[in-house]
Amino acid sequence: MDVVITGAGRGIGLGFVRHYLRQGANVWACYRSDESLLRELEDDNLTIVQWDIADDKIAHASDVFPAKLDLLINNAGVYGSNKQHGQSLENVTAESMLSVFNVNCVGPIRVVQQLKDRLIMAKGKIVNISSKMGSIEDNSSGSCYAYRASKVALVMVSKSMAIDLAPYAVRVLSLHPGWVKADMTSQQGLISVDESVAGMATVIENIDQYSPGTFVKFNGEVIPY
Ligand SMILES: NC(=O)c1ccc[n+]([C@@H]2O[C@H](COP(=O)([O-])OP(=O)(O)OC[C@H]3O[C@@H](n4cnc5c(N)ncnc54)[C@H](OP(=O)(O)O)[C@@H]3O)[C@@H](O)[C@H]2O)c1
């Protein structure tokens, strides 16, 4: 199996890299700023690629990836400025809304535009890592304008990709990893990276059980959106 993972230098992305290497897959791990934890893995099946998904320029040579790709995990994401004050109705700025949107929603589109033909060749799978904070139905606490808006938009993008790529047998889902102990949550959270990744990998394996573009939690539950 050939797998590409974005935002793979730490956190959940790095957890996915470890998981798929353990499965014997060939993994193309894309990092933005720090490849040191990936280098430590020292695995022959691992290719490390620098890719800032906020950037329209493609920094890597396009032939770094294989002709056929079985799985793309659009994991890279940012929270944006401070949870308490920076994303309140009073304080959120156009600049922060747009920069978070550029990474969390436009980024996965850039990546799919680059890799689509390879995924079609393999009749592969695309998973976009959103967040339950992007569920309109689940929003009972308000605020977090930049993050919530970018993640709900990603769910919509996934649904359109699922419809557009269905004729090529490419399957697309949005996933919620749970509340995970990672830098984004300041190592708070209810579950470990390994638990989250193991759950999401099971969902990915069983992707055909879900209708195209569904929004699914790491434990397999469908999230209303
Ligand atoms: N942790 C949670 O509880 C939780 C809950 C719901 C959803 N999520 C989602 O899960 C995904 C992974 O989150 P995490 O908890 O692992 O976060 P994290 O520890 O903050 O890691 C984020 C990763 O995304 C990368 N990244 C950020 N901007 C990028 C860009 N422009 N181009 C390429 N890579 C970029 C980061 O690279 P650098 O090292 O260069 O910054 C880092 O590798 C995110 O999409 C997040 O929104 C997480």
The ligand as an SDF file (V2000), in Angstrom:
LIG
                    3D

 48 52  0  0  0  0  0  0  0  0999 V2000
   -5.5800   17.1660   18.6170 N   0  0  0  0  0  0  0  0  0  0  0  0
   -6.9210   17.1410   18.5940 C   0  0  0  0  0  0  0  0  0  0  0  0
   -7.5710   16.9040   19.6360 O   0  0  0  0  0  0  0  0  0  0  0  0
   -7.6650   17.3830   17.3170 C   0  0  0  0  0  0  0  0  0  0  0  0
   -9.0740   17.3800   17.3670 C   0  0  0  0  0  0  0  0  0  0  0  0
   -9.7830   17.5730   16.1850 C   0  0  0  0  0  0  0  0  0  0  0  0
   -9.1150   17.7280   14.9990 C   0  0  0  0  0  0  0  0  0  0  0  0
   -7.7340   17.7470   14.9810 N   0  0  0  0  0  0  0  0  0  0  0  0
   -7.0930   17.9190   13.6790 C   0  0  0  0  0  0  0  0  0  0  0  0
   -6.1320   16.8930   13.4970 O   0  0  0  0  0  0  0  0  0  0  0  0
   -5.0600   17.3530   12.6750 C   0  0  0  0  0  0  0  0  0  0  0  0
   -3.7150   17.1120   13.3580 C   0  0  0  0  0  0  0  0  0  0  0  0
   -3.7540   17.8020   14.6040 O   0  0  0  0  0  0  0  0  0  0  0  0
   -2.6720   17.5970   15.7750 P   0  0  0  0  0  0  0  0  0  0  0  0
   -3.4260   17.5470   17.0320 O   0  0  0  0  0  0  0  0  0  0  0  0
   -1.7000   16.5370   15.4330 O   0  0  0  0  0  0  0  0  0  0  0  0
   -1.9680   19.0340   15.6770 O   0  0  0  0  0  0  0  0  0  0  0  0
   -0.4520   19.4870   15.9010 P   0  0  0  0  0  0  0  0  0  0  0  0
    0.1990   18.6160   16.9010 O   0  0  0  0  0  0  0  0  0  0  0  0
   -0.5570   20.9610   16.1240 O   0  0  0  0  0  0  0  0  0  0  0  0
    0.2020   19.1950   14.4520 O   0  0  0  0  0  0  0  0  0  0  0  0
   -0.2380   19.8950   13.3320 C   0  0  0  0  0  0  0  0  0  0  0  0
    0.5790   19.4350   12.1610 C   0  0  0  0  0  0  0  0  0  0  0  0
    0.1220   20.1530   10.9780 O   0  0  0  0  0  0  0  0  0  0  0  0
    1.2740   20.7180   10.3570 C   0  0  0  0  0  0  0  0  0  0  0  0
    0.9440   21.9250    9.6080 N   0  0  0  0  0  0  0  0  0  0  0  0
    0.3950   23.0660   10.0450 C   0  0  0  0  0  0  0  0  0  0  0  0
    0.3180   23.9680    9.0490 N   0  0  0  0  0  0  0  0  0  0  0  0
    0.8260   23.3650    7.9470 C   0  0  0  0  0  0  0  0  0  0  0  0
    1.0520   23.7630    6.6130 C   0  0  0  0  0  0  0  0  0  0  0  0
    0.7430   24.9970    6.2070 N   0  0  0  0  0  0  0  0  0  0  0  0
    1.5960   22.8770    5.7420 N   0  0  0  0  0  0  0  0  0  0  0  0
    1.9190   21.6270    6.1360 C   0  0  0  0  0  0  0  0  0  0  0  0
    1.7700   21.1920    7.4060 N   0  0  0  0  0  0  0  0  0  0  0  0
    1.2340   22.0560    8.3000 C   0  0  0  0  0  0  0  0  0  0  0  0
    2.2180   21.0140   11.4990 C   0  0  0  0  0  0  0  0  0  0  0  0
    3.5280   21.2210   10.9820 O   0  0  0  0  0  0  0  0  0  0  0  0
    4.6300   22.1300   11.7880 P   0  0  0  0  0  0  0  0  0  0  0  0
    5.3030   21.1930   12.7300 O   0  0  0  0  0  0  0  0  0  0  0  0
    5.4930   22.6600   10.7180 O   0  0  0  0  0  0  0  0  0  0  0  0
    3.8630   23.2120   12.4980 O   0  0  0  0  0  0  0  0  0  0  0  0
    2.0600   19.7480   12.3180 C   0  0  0  0  0  0  0  0  0  0  0  0
    2.8250   18.7010   11.7560 O   0  0  0  0  0  0  0  0  0  0  0  0
   -5.3380   18.8370   12.4200 C   0  0  0  0  0  0  0  0  0  0  0  0
   -5.9700   18.9900   11.1600 O   0  0  0  0  0  0  0  0  0  0  0  0
   -6.3030   19.2020   13.5440 C   0  0  0  0  0  0  0  0  0  0  0  0
   -7.1280   20.3010   13.2190 O   0  0  0  0  0  0  0  0  0  0  0  0
   -7.0020   17.5730   16.1010 C   0  0  0  0  0  0  0  0  0  0  0  0
  1  2  1  0
  2  3  2  0
  2  4  1  0
  4  5  1  0
  4 48  2  0
  5  6  2  0
  6  7  1  0
  7  8  2  0
  8  9  1  0
  8 48  1  0
  9 10  1  0
  9 46  1  0
 10 11  1  0
 11 12  1  0
 11 44  1  0
 12 13  1  0
 13 14  1  0
 14 15  2  0
 14 16  1  0
 14 17  1  0
 17 18  1  0
 18 19  2  0
 18 20  1  0
 18 21  1  0
 21 22  1  0
 22 23  1  0
 23 24  1  0
 23 42  1  0
 24 25  1  0
 25 26  1  0
 25 36  1  0
 26 27  1  0
 26 35  1  0
 27 28  2  0
 28 29  1  0
 29 30  1  0
 29 35  2  0
 30 31  1  0
 30 32  2  0
 32 33  1  0
 33 34  2  0
 34 35  1  0
 36 37  1  0
 36 42  1  0
 37 38  1  0
 38 39  2  0
 38 40  1  0
 38 41  1  0
 42 43  1  0
 44 45  1  0
 44 46  1  0
 46 47  1  0
M  CHG  2   8   1  16  -1
M  END
$$$$
